Amino acid sequence: MTIKARKLDFRDPWEFIVYTVPMEKDLVIRGYRPCDLPYLYEICTLTGLRGGDAGADYDDSRLLGHIFVGPYVEREPELTFTALVDGVPMGYILGTADSRAFDGYFRQRWKPDLAQLYPKKKTYKPAQKQLLGRKIWTTNSDLPDFCPKYPAHLHIDILPDAQGQGIGRSLMEQFTQALAALGVGGFHFGVDPLNSGALGFYHKLGLEQIGAYPGVIYFGKLLKPGS
Ligand SMILES: CC(C)(COP(=O)(O)OP(=O)(O)OC[C@H]1O[C@@H](n2cnc3c(N)ncnc32)[C@H](O)[C@@H]1OP(=O)(O)O)[C@@H](O)C(=O)NCCC(=O)NCCS
């Protein structure tokens, strides 16, 4: 499938980006707008368990959005792109140009409030307890050691009904172009080794595996020759 994109002007974060896709439904990919936020939280939860619905695994399904959506769109809305099918957000890509700076921002601006929202207790469901332990109740940083070489990172999620139509590929292209326009040297992202759909997608896109830790495989791409 070929997707034709109008050239994006990164000086105007509100510019409407329209893709013409040969399908019956109306597909639009554009820069993030504030009314997208609740949809993005929902999409994050509905795809949060190795690509499937994670809602039942969490005491509060908003927790995933508070960690993997909210901080990114608040800090770097210009790096968030929303895919709409017939006017409804069905997918997104978002991230940060600088993972180290983002980590500092998350600690200062989000962690204290989230720690208050989700105080330490034993009765949470295992997935919720594990995510809170890793992201909120710890002082440790989980920044991978290859961050200086691949400073940006991303998250991409598309609802099942909108998958397999070229949206993922074009969201990755948008994000890559946006980073390149900012002069960023490279990006990375983590994937659950059991998320076979996502692994197939990244391999198809020719992305290079740059690291593996228990429970996560990292892929990366350099955007500047020689960086
Ligand atoms: C993984 C995901 C982002 C892919 O997006 P998508 O819109 O379905 O993918 P596209 O239609 O753009 O596919 C692009 C290419 O990858 C290939 N591809 C997509 N999914 C694949 C899979 N499961 N296995 C093998 N190849 C795959 C397509 O065939 C296509 O190849 P082509 O361009 O040569 O035809 C999407 O399915 C998704 O959001 N899944 C659920 C959430 C998730 O797992 N997110 C990633 C967390 S790390």
The ligand as an SDF file (V2000), in Angstrom:
LIG
                    3D

 48 50  0  0  0  0  0  0  0  0999 V2000
    2.9590   -3.1280   15.9680 C   0  0  0  0  0  0  0  0  0  0  0  0
    2.0920   -2.0540   15.2770 C   0  0  0  0  0  0  0  0  0  0  0  0
    2.5470   -0.6740   15.7340 C   0  0  0  0  0  0  0  0  0  0  0  0
    2.2470   -2.1870   13.7550 C   0  0  0  0  0  0  0  0  0  0  0  0
    1.4540   -1.1910   13.1370 O   0  0  0  0  0  0  0  0  0  0  0  0
    0.5490   -1.5580   11.8610 P   0  0  0  0  0  0  0  0  0  0  0  0
   -0.1650   -0.3480   11.4280 O   0  0  0  0  0  0  0  0  0  0  0  0
   -0.2690   -2.7580   12.2050 O   0  0  0  0  0  0  0  0  0  0  0  0
    1.6710   -1.9840   10.8060 O   0  0  0  0  0  0  0  0  0  0  0  0
    1.6950   -1.5850    9.2420 P   0  0  0  0  0  0  0  0  0  0  0  0
    0.3920   -1.9500    8.6510 O   0  0  0  0  0  0  0  0  0  0  0  0
    2.1660   -0.1890    9.0730 O   0  0  0  0  0  0  0  0  0  0  0  0
    2.8180   -2.5890    8.7210 O   0  0  0  0  0  0  0  0  0  0  0  0
    4.0590   -2.1390    8.1820 C   0  0  0  0  0  0  0  0  0  0  0  0
    4.8000   -3.3480    7.6670 C   0  0  0  0  0  0  0  0  0  0  0  0
    5.0780   -4.2410    8.7680 O   0  0  0  0  0  0  0  0  0  0  0  0
    4.5290   -5.5210    8.4910 C   0  0  0  0  0  0  0  0  0  0  0  0
    3.9610   -6.0510    9.7210 N   0  0  0  0  0  0  0  0  0  0  0  0
    3.0520   -5.4740   10.5160 C   0  0  0  0  0  0  0  0  0  0  0  0
    2.7460   -6.2930   11.5520 N   0  0  0  0  0  0  0  0  0  0  0  0
    3.4820   -7.4080   11.3510 C   0  0  0  0  0  0  0  0  0  0  0  0
    3.5920   -8.6550   12.0400 C   0  0  0  0  0  0  0  0  0  0  0  0
    2.8550   -8.9060   13.1230 N   0  0  0  0  0  0  0  0  0  0  0  0
    4.4520   -9.5800   11.5720 N   0  0  0  0  0  0  0  0  0  0  0  0
    5.1810   -9.3670   10.4340 C   0  0  0  0  0  0  0  0  0  0  0  0
    5.1080   -8.1950    9.7140 N   0  0  0  0  0  0  0  0  0  0  0  0
    4.2540   -7.2620   10.1790 C   0  0  0  0  0  0  0  0  0  0  0  0
    3.4130   -5.2990    7.4740 C   0  0  0  0  0  0  0  0  0  0  0  0
    3.1790   -6.4500    6.6970 O   0  0  0  0  0  0  0  0  0  0  0  0
    3.9590   -4.1360    6.6650 C   0  0  0  0  0  0  0  0  0  0  0  0
    4.8350   -4.6080    5.6600 O   0  0  0  0  0  0  0  0  0  0  0  0
    4.7260   -3.9860    4.1660 P   0  0  0  0  0  0  0  0  0  0  0  0
    4.7960   -2.4730    4.3240 O   0  0  0  0  0  0  0  0  0  0  0  0
    5.8890   -4.5770    3.4680 O   0  0  0  0  0  0  0  0  0  0  0  0
    3.4010   -4.4270    3.6550 O   0  0  0  0  0  0  0  0  0  0  0  0
    0.5890   -2.2570   15.6130 C   0  0  0  0  0  0  0  0  0  0  0  0
    0.1690   -3.5080   15.1470 O   0  0  0  0  0  0  0  0  0  0  0  0
    0.2600   -2.1180   17.0780 C   0  0  0  0  0  0  0  0  0  0  0  0
    0.0790   -1.0200   17.5610 O   0  0  0  0  0  0  0  0  0  0  0  0
    0.1310   -3.2270   17.8220 N   0  0  0  0  0  0  0  0  0  0  0  0
   -0.3620   -3.2110   19.1720 C   0  0  0  0  0  0  0  0  0  0  0  0
    0.4680   -2.3880   20.1400 C   0  0  0  0  0  0  0  0  0  0  0  0
    1.9160   -2.7550   20.1450 C   0  0  0  0  0  0  0  0  0  0  0  0
    2.3050   -3.9120   20.1880 O   0  0  0  0  0  0  0  0  0  0  0  0
    2.7460   -1.6790   20.1200 N   0  0  0  0  0  0  0  0  0  0  0  0
    4.1640   -1.7990   20.0940 C   0  0  0  0  0  0  0  0  0  0  0  0
    4.6800   -1.9030   21.4640 C   0  0  0  0  0  0  0  0  0  0  0  0
    6.4680   -1.9750   21.4720 S   0  0  0  0  0  0  0  0  0  0  0  0
  1  2  1  0
  2  3  1  0
  2  4  1  0
  2 36  1  0
  4  5  1  0
  5  6  1  0
  6  7  2  0
  6  8  1  0
  6  9  1  0
  9 10  1  0
 10 11  2  0
 10 12  1  0
 10 13  1  0
 13 14  1  0
 14 15  1  0
 15 16  1  0
 15 30  1  0
 16 17  1  0
 17 18  1  0
 17 28  1  0
 18 19  1  0
 18 27  1  0
 19 20  2  0
 20 21  1  0
 21 22  1  0
 21 27  2  0
 22 23  1  0
 22 24  2  0
 24 25  1  0
 25 26  2  0
 26 27  1  0
 28 29  1  0
 28 30  1  0
 30 31  1  0
 31 32  1  0
 32 33  2  0
 32 34  1  0
 32 35  1  0
 36 37  1  0
 36 38  1  0
 38 39  2  0
 38 40  1  0
 40 41  1  0
 41 42  1  0
 42 43  1  0
 43 44  2  0
 43 45  1  0
 45 46  1  0
 46 47  1  0
 47 48  1  0
M  END
$$$$
